[in-house]
Amino acid sequence: MALVASSLSVGVVAHGASATGRRATPTASAPMFAGFRRVNGAPAVLTRDVEANSMVSLQASVRATGRGGCGAVRMAAQARGTGKFIVGGNWKCNGNMASIKSLVADLNAGAVNCDVDIVCAPPMVYLPMVKNSIDSKFEVSAQNCWVSSGGAFTGEISAEMLVDAGIPWVILGHSERRSLNGESNEFVGQKVAYALGKGLSVMACIGESLEQREAGETMNVCYAQLKAIANEISDWSKVVIAYEPVWAIGTGKVATPEQAQDVHAGVRAWMRDNVSPEVASAVRIQYGGSVNAGNCEELAMQEDIDGFLVGGASLQGDAFITICNAAQAHYDVVKAMA
């Protein structure tokens, strides 16, 4: 199944929603369907603006993924996951001793006013320093780990080493690892399985390039990346899926909230049909594409966006705290739709 190119308008339409897919304000008399977690709304209908040479929309995907609509994925399945909003900060290959200390101080001083899981991923060499100095409201993560135990793998670090050092999280399958280091879908799946087997929690990244998006291959790409992981694991309770449109990483370009929601809903539908409805409902799906303090709240208001994986803005303490607090906007919308 292919997602329409970004020039098309794709949206979820139900009671109280407009023809363009933008959501109207929910009311008690007109419950609406917003995503694949909705239980008591009407079955979803996807529409799009038809343009010349348009690609197949998510309509076919959703029609193929459920008899009786998306209500098959039930919130009751949250027993497999915490359901909490989760924000990851990927510091990538940035910083030095002085700047990292300053960033940690800013984060420690920040006020997080809602219930949210926060995970910071500094460069590997600074992991011990950050772990020992950052406030307990933050967890720490490695940005990568190897696919097996230690040995003659120069430059790599094993999952066992991270566990031994008290690092609970790891980011795997990031687009930069895939493109710069040639990590295949299958290799990423194997890495996820190995890390989970050693007790780590994993932020597993998926996403499409600009060329793939313009070719209408967004969902095919995401599904293939998910399948490679699903082929290797059966327990998803310690996996967070991070959807990162590669064309929006570090470019300042951001998918519209509706575009991001459509892909997240498509990912959840795939999980329902290929893993289980319970896992599909419980799994948390982060959005990672140039999220910043200015756009985080609107993105967080989408039902199937369960958090963010933040790049550049995670290096700015005040901005990152603002992004973390956007979790409240997500909770408010989901509560209003209940």
Protein Blocks (a to p, Z undefined) as FASTA:
>chain_A
ZZddfkbccddddehiafkopacdddfklccdfbfkbmklccddddddddehiacdfklm
mmmnoghijmlpcfklmmmpgoiacddddekjgddfklmmmmmmmmmmpccfbdcddddd
ddfklmmmmmmmpcfkbccddfbdcfbdcdjdehiacfklmmmnopabdcehiaklmmmn
opafklmmmmmmmmmmnopacdddedddfklmmnopmmmmmmmmmmmmmmmpmblklccc
ddddfklgonlpacdfklmmmmmmmmmmmmmmmmomklmmmpccdddehiafklmmmmmm
pmklgbdcdfklmmpmklmmmmmmmmmmmmmmmmmmZZ
